[in-house]
């Protein structure tokens, strides 16, 4: 078997893939026409999960689940843009990890809007300037993002989906020789999270560590200076076309950030692997046992609570709180529906969506 013959076989398979993808897109176009006639929702995370699950179960080749998901998420995104082009806002700047999540879910063909604050992302979805918004909600090392949680109470938006990514940093530079580097740009937290790498390669050098406001800005500066480098996300290096010299240079591979995908009046169908987010503003929270009694209702119905966060109500001079809760299950599940029916005035449903394991 020669290299040329192997390449010819690959070309033949690529031709078949292109033909099959076009057949798929024609069916997608027909689905889009049916959805538009009934004003149905285009983005269906639970349907996408079912497809990935089915393909993973029948897979007997070299691709693992992560590879199958990555390939088909892009196919899904292209399909959705054929049905109805999507406009997605995210907490900027371009090249941030939030941008990376947005592109991983909505693909390269969607229209993106980088916004400077979490509030501006919420407002872009609220006013209809974008169909979806992507914001961080928590990091397993740094904790929750309070602004996101507070705005979930303030704004009338729903959660369409969640996403979780490992936080990986790259070392990007135009220089082919690491000894020629004089400046390294990055955000202060990225320097801390990559301290082992920096100590190994630059401890006894005169390289200057220059903090900047974002890892995206770091990549942009590294693109402009031949003897500079950036510690940044993979998407930032790609965006500013800075070659990656080292990948995954973070001290810990356990660093994870979770994101929410926001929409207006968005309802997912049950997938069998769901999570529901609720806001509880309980009456008489200063009365002993009120919160415990409410939480006991979940235990009594065998509903697994996965998260509870308390936030100040900021009403009056007293110390009162509201609670953000996450639990397994879908709002249409009888047990969860029973709790909501008992607390219609106290509990706000924010969304039921596919749970990321």
C-alpha positions as CSV (number, residue, x, y, z in Angstrom):
1,X,0.0,0.0,0.0
2,X,1.5,3.3,-1.1
3,X,1.0,6.8,0.4
4,X,-0.7,7.9,-2.9
5,X,-3.1,5.0,-2.8
6,X,-4.1,5.7,0.8
7,X,-4.7,9.4,-0.1
8,X,-6.8,8.3,-3.1
9,X,-9.0,6.2,-0.7
10,X,-9.3,9.1,1.7
11,X,-10.3,11.4,-1.2
12,X,-13.0,8.9,-2.2
13,X,-14.4,8.7,1.3
14,X,-14.4,12.5,1.5
15,X,-16.4,12.6,-1.7
16,X,-18.9,10.2,-0.2
17,X,-19.1,12.2,3.0
18,X,-19.8,15.4,1.1
19,X,-22.6,13.7,-0.8
20,X,-24.1,12.3,2.4
21,X,-23.9,15.6,4.2
22,X,-25.7,17.4,1.4
23,X,-28.4,14.7,1.6
24,X,-28.7,15.4,5.3
25,X,-28.9,19.1,4.8
26,X,-31.7,18.7,2.3
27,X,-33.7,16.8,4.9
28,X,-32.8,19.5,7.4
29,X,-34.1,22.2,5.0
30,X,-37.4,20.3,4.9
31,X,-37.5,20.0,8.7
32,X,-36.9,23.8,8.9
33,X,-39.8,24.5,6.6
34,X,-42.1,22.4,8.8
35,X,-40.8,24.2,11.9
36,X,-41.3,27.6,10.5
37,X,-44.8,26.8,9.5
38,X,-45.6,25.8,13.1
39,X,-43.2,28.4,14.8
40,X,-41.3,25.6,16.4
41,X,-38.0,26.0,18.1
42,X,-34.9,25.3,16.0
43,X,-32.3,24.6,18.7
44,X,-33.1,21.2,20.4
45,X,-30.3,20.2,22.7
46,X,-32.2,17.1,23.9
47,X,-32.5,15.9,20.3
48,X,-28.8,16.4,19.7
49,X,-28.0,14.4,22.8
50,X,-30.2,11.5,21.5
51,X,-28.3,11.5,18.2
52,X,-24.8,11.5,19.9
53,X,-25.9,8.8,22.3
54,X,-27.2,6.6,19.5
55,X,-24.1,7.0,17.4
56,X,-21.8,6.3,20.4
57,X,-23.7,3.1,21.2
58,X,-23.3,1.7,17.7
59,X,-19.8,3.0,17.2
60,X,-17.1,0.2,16.8
61,X,-14.3,2.3,15.2
62,X,-11.5,4.5,16.4
63,X,-13.6,7.6,17.2
64,X,-14.4,8.0,20.9
65,X,-17.5,9.8,22.2
66,X,-15.7,13.2,22.5
67,X,-14.7,13.0,18.9
68,X,-18.2,12.0,17.7
69,X,-19.7,14.8,19.7
70,X,-17.2,17.4,18.4
71,X,-17.9,16.4,14.7
72,X,-21.6,16.2,15.0
73,X,-22.0,19.4,17.1
74,X,-20.5,21.3,14.1
75,X,-22.9,19.4,11.7
76,X,-25.8,20.3,14.0
77,X,-24.7,24.0,14.0
78,X,-24.5,24.1,10.2
79,X,-27.9,22.4,10.0
80,X,-29.5,25.0,12.3
81,X,-28.0,27.8,10.3
82,X,-29.6,26.4,7.2
83,X,-33.0,26.3,9.0
84,X,-32.6,29.7,10.6
85,X,-29.4,31.7,11.0
86,X,-28.6,32.2,14.7
87,X,-27.2,35.3,16.5
88,X,-25.4,34.5,19.7
89,X,-24.0,36.9,22.3
90,X,-21.3,35.9,24.8
91,X,-19.2,37.5,27.5
92,X,-16.2,38.9,25.6
93,X,-13.7,39.6,24.4
94,X,-13.4,37.5,21.3
95,X,-11.1,34.6,22.0
96,X,-12.3,34.1,25.6
97,X,-13.3,30.7,27.0
98,X,-16.9,31.9,26.8
99,X,-16.4,32.5,23.1
100,X,-14.9,29.0,22.8
101,X,-18.0,27.5,24.4
102,X,-20.3,29.5,22.1
103,X,-18.6,28.3,19.0
104,X,-18.5,24.7,20.3
105,X,-22.3,24.8,20.6
106,X,-23.3,27.0,17.7
107,X,-20.5,26.4,15.2
108,X,-18.4,28.6,13.1
109,X,-21.3,29.7,10.8
110,X,-23.4,31.4,13.5
111,X,-23.2,35.2,14.0
112,X,-21.5,36.2,17.2
113,X,-21.6,39.3,19.4
114,X,-18.9,39.8,22.0
115,X,-20.2,41.9,24.8
116,X,-18.3,43.5,27.7
117,X,-20.4,42.4,30.7
118,X,-22.6,39.6,31.8
119,X,-25.5,42.1,32.2
120,X,-25.1,43.2,28.6
121,X,-25.4,39.5,27.4
122,X,-28.6,39.1,29.4
123,X,-30.0,42.3,28.0
124,X,-29.1,41.4,24.4
125,X,-31.2,38.2,24.7
126,X,-34.0,40.0,26.6
127,X,-34.4,42.7,23.9
128,X,-34.2,40.1,21.1
129,X,-30.9,41.5,19.6
130,X,-29.6,37.9,19.9
131,X,-31.4,34.6,20.1
132,X,-29.0,33.0,22.6
133,X,-26.5,34.3,25.2
134,X,-23.6,32.4,26.8
135,X,-22.4,33.3,30.3
136,X,-20.2,31.6,32.9
137,X,-22.0,30.5,36.1
138,X,-19.2,28.7,38.1
139,X,-15.7,27.4,38.2
140,X,-14.8,24.4,40.2
141,X,-11.7,26.2,41.6
142,X,-13.0,29.7,42.0
143,X,-16.7,29.2,42.8
144,X,-19.9,30.7,41.5
145,X,-20.3,33.9,39.4
146,X,-22.6,35.9,41.6
147,X,-23.5,38.4,38.8
148,X,-24.9,35.6,36.7
149,X,-27.0,34.2,39.6
150,X,-28.3,37.6,40.5
151,X,-29.4,38.3,36.9
152,X,-31.3,35.0,36.7
153,X,-33.6,36.5,39.4
154,X,-33.8,39.9,37.9
155,X,-34.3,39.0,34.2
156,X,-37.1,37.0,32.6
157,X,-35.0,34.6,30.7
158,X,-34.8,30.8,30.6
159,X,-31.9,28.4,30.5
160,X,-31.8,26.5,27.2
161,X,-28.7,24.4,27.9
162,X,-25.5,24.2,30.0
163,X,-22.0,23.5,28.8
164,X,-18.8,22.6,30.7
165,X,-15.3,22.8,29.5
166,X,-11.9,22.1,30.9
167,X,-9.8,25.2,31.2
168,X,-6.7,24.6,29.1
169,X,-4.1,27.2,28.4
170,X,-1.7,27.3,25.4
171,X,1.7,29.0,25.1
172,X,1.5,30.9,21.7
173,X,4.3,32.8,20.0
174,X,5.6,33.7,16.6
175,X,9.1,32.8,17.7
176,X,10.6,29.4,16.8
177,X,13.1,29.6,19.6
178,X,11.9,29.9,23.2
179,X,15.2,31.6,24.2
180,X,14.4,34.6,22.0
181,X,11.2,35.4,23.9
182,X,11.5,38.6,26.0
183,X,7.9,39.2,27.1
184,X,5.0,36.9,28.0
185,X,1.5,38.4,28.1
186,X,-1.5,37.0,30.0
187,X,-4.2,37.6,32.6
188,X,-3.0,37.5,36.2
189,X,-5.0,34.5,37.0
190,X,-3.6,32.6,34.0
191,X,0.0,33.3,35.2
192,X,-1.0,31.8,38.6
193,X,-2.6,28.7,37.0
194,X,0.4,28.1,34.8
195,X,3.1,28.7,37.4
196,X,4.7,25.3,37.1
197,X,5.3,25.7,33.4
198,X,6.7,29.2,33.8
199,X,9.0,28.0,36.6
200,X,10.3,25.2,34.5
201,X,11.0,27.2,31.4
202,X,11.6,30.8,32.6
203,X,12.6,30.8,36.2
204,X,16.3,31.7,35.6
205,X,15.7,34.1,32.7
206,X,15.0,37.8,32.4
207,X,11.7,37.3,30.5
208,X,9.1,39.8,31.7
209,X,5.6,38.6,32.7
210,X,3.2,41.3,31.6
211,X,-0.4,41.2,33.0
212,X,-3.1,42.4,30.7
213,X,-6.9,42.5,31.0
214,X,-7.6,39.3,29.1
215,X,-5.9,36.3,27.5
216,X,-7.4,37.5,24.2
217,X,-5.5,40.7,24.5
218,X,-2.4,38.7,25.3
219,X,-2.8,36.7,22.1
220,X,-3.3,39.9,20.1
221,X,-0.1,41.5,21.5
222,X,1.9,38.3,20.8
223,X,0.7,38.4,17.2
224,X,2.2,41.9,16.9
225,X,5.5,41.3,18.5
226,X,7.9,38.6,17.2
227,X,9.7,38.1,20.5
228,X,6.6,38.0,22.6
229,X,4.4,35.1,23.8
230,X,1.0,34.7,25.2
231,X,-0.6,32.4,27.7
232,X,-4.1,32.2,26.3
233,X,-7.0,29.9,25.2
234,X,-6.7,27.8,22.0
235,X,-9.4,29.9,20.3
236,X,-7.5,33.1,21.0
237,X,-4.4,31.8,19.5
238,X,-6.4,30.6,16.5
239,X,-8.3,34.0,16.2
240,X,-5.1,36.0,16.1
241,X,-3.1,33.4,14.1
242,X,-0.4,33.0,16.7
243,X,1.3,29.5,16.4
244,X,1.0,27.3,19.5
245,X,4.4,26.2,20.9
246,X,3.0,24.3,23.9
247,X,-0.5,23.2,24.7
248,X,-2.2,22.3,28.0
249,X,0.3,24.1,30.2
250,X,-2.0,24.6,33.2
251,X,-0.9,23.3,36.6
252,X,-4.0,21.2,37.1
253,X,-6.1,19.3,34.5
254,X,-9.1,19.4,36.9
255,X,-10.0,23.0,36.3
256,X,-13.5,23.2,34.9
257,X,-15.9,26.1,34.1
258,X,-19.6,25.7,33.6
259,X,-21.6,28.0,31.3
260,X,-25.3,28.7,30.8
261,X,-26.9,29.2,27.4
262,X,-29.8,31.7,27.8
263,X,-32.9,32.3,25.7
264,X,-36.4,33.7,25.9
265,X,-39.4,31.4,26.5
266,X,-37.3,28.3,25.7
267,X,-38.7,24.9,26.6
268,X,-36.8,21.6,26.1
269,X,-38.6,18.3,25.8
270,X,-37.5,15.6,28.4
271,X,-34.4,13.7,27.4
272,X,-34.2,11.3,30.4
273,X,-31.0,13.0,31.5
274,X,-32.1,16.4,32.6
275,X,-31.4,19.1,35.1
276,X,-33.8,21.8,36.3
277,X,-32.9,25.2,37.8
278,X,-35.3,27.0,40.2
279,X,-35.4,30.2,42.2
280,X,-37.1,30.1,45.6
281,X,-38.2,33.2,47.4
282,X,-39.7,31.6,50.5
283,X,-42.0,33.5,52.8
284,X,-40.9,33.9,56.4
285,X,-37.3,32.8,55.8
286,X,-36.4,34.0,59.3
287,X,-38.8,31.5,60.8
288,X,-37.0,28.4,62.0
289,X,-37.3,25.4,59.8
290,X,-38.8,27.0,56.7
291,X,-35.9,26.2,54.4
292,X,-35.5,22.8,55.9
293,X,-39.1,22.0,55.3
294,X,-38.9,23.1,51.7
295,X,-35.8,21.1,51.0
296,X,-37.4,18.0,52.6
297,X,-40.1,18.1,49.9
298,X,-37.4,17.2,47.4
299,X,-36.0,14.4,49.5
300,X,-39.5,13.0,50.1
301,X,-40.1,12.7,46.4
302,X,-36.6,11.2,45.7
303,X,-35.4,14.3,43.7
304,X,-31.7,14.7,43.9
305,X,-30.7,18.4,44.7
306,X,-27.3,19.1,43.1
307,X,-26.9,22.7,44.1
308,X,-28.2,25.4,46.4
309,X,-26.9,29.0,46.6
310,X,-28.3,31.7,48.8
311,X,-28.3,35.4,47.7
312,X,-29.4,38.5,49.5
313,X,-32.8,39.9,48.6
314,X,-31.6,43.5,48.9
315,X,-35.1,44.6,50.0
316,X,-35.4,46.6,53.1
317,X,-33.0,46.7,56.1
318,X,-33.5,43.1,57.2
319,X,-31.2,40.2,56.3
320,X,-33.4,38.1,53.9
321,X,-32.3,35.7,51.2
322,X,-33.5,34.0,48.1
323,X,-32.2,30.6,46.8
324,X,-31.0,29.2,43.5
325,X,-31.5,25.5,43.3
326,X,-30.5,22.9,40.8
327,X,-31.9,19.4,40.8
328,X,-32.0,16.3,38.6
329,X,-35.1,15.8,36.5
330,X,-37.4,17.7,34.1
331,X,-40.2,20.2,35.0
332,X,-42.7,17.7,33.4
333,X,-41.7,15.0,35.8
334,X,-44.7,14.4,38.1
335,X,-42.7,14.6,41.3
336,X,-41.1,18.0,40.4
337,X,-44.3,19.3,39.0
338,X,-46.0,18.5,42.3
339,X,-43.5,20.7,44.2
340,X,-44.0,23.6,41.8
341,X,-47.8,23.3,42.1
342,X,-47.5,23.6,45.9
343,X,-45.3,26.7,45.7
344,X,-46.6,28.7,42.7
345,X,-46.1,32.0,44.4
346,X,-42.6,31.2,45.8
347,X,-40.8,29.2,43.2
348,X,-39.7,30.4,39.7
349,X,-38.8,27.9,37.1
350,X,-35.7,28.9,35.0
351,X,-35.3,25.9,32.7
352,X,-35.1,22.2,32.3
353,X,-32.2,21.1,30.0
354,X,-29.9,18.3,29.2
355,X,-27.6,17.6,32.2
356,X,-23.9,17.7,31.5
357,X,-22.3,14.8,33.4
